[in-house]
């Protein structure tokens, strides 16, 4: 995983990563990574929380990041 320390919100170093990745949604939930993954396989996030300020970060897996430039559901902003 790329370095995310210190926290971009409070400069804290009390960061925790969830032990398992969470689904990016779909089905009855919002799809936070539309167009990435497959029809029956939604992409997942790594979740990191700063215990000092509570900032929660959702980090897309490398498999999602590798598909994003070619997806018609995403537009580059910078």
N, C-alpha and C positions, 0 to 999 in steps of 0.2 A: 504494500500500500504506500502511496506517496505520503510524504511528510505533511502533516496538517498542524503541527505544533510550532509555535504557540497558537492559541485560539485567536482567530481573526477579529473577534468581538471584544475580548477583554485582556488579551495577551496571557491568559492563564495557561498553565501546563498540566492541569488536572483533567486530562481527556480520557474517555473510555470508549472502547469499540465493542459493539454487540458481538456475542459469540457466533451468531448465525446471521446470514443475510436475509433481508426481508423482500417480499414481492413488490414490484413497482405498481401493482394494481391490475386493473382489468376486471372483466366479469361485471359484478355489481359495484365495484369500487372504481374510482377515477384511475385512468391509465396515465401514470406520471412519466412514462417513457414510450409514447405512442410511436408505432412503426418499428420498434426495435424488438428483437427476439423473434419468436415465431408465433404461429396461430395458436398453438396450445402451450407455448413456453414464453412466459413473460420474463423480462429482464428483472434483475434483483439489485438492491442497494446494499452497500455497507453503511451502517449507521454509527456515527460518532457523536458523543455528547460531552460538552464541557461541564464538569461538575461544579465549576466556579460560577458561571453565569447562566448555564442552561442552554446555550446555543446548541442546536442539533443540526448536524450535517448529514445529508444523504449523498453518498458517493457512488456514482454509476460504475459498474464493473467494466473492465477493459473490453469485454465482448460487446457491450452496448456502445462504448465510445468508438469502437472500430467501425460500427455501422452508421453512425449519426451523420457523417458528411454526405453519404449517398442516399439518405432517407428523404423522401419528399415531404415528410411531416415535420421537418426541422429546418430552420432558416438561420444561417450564420449572422450574428449581430456585430462582431468585431474581429 
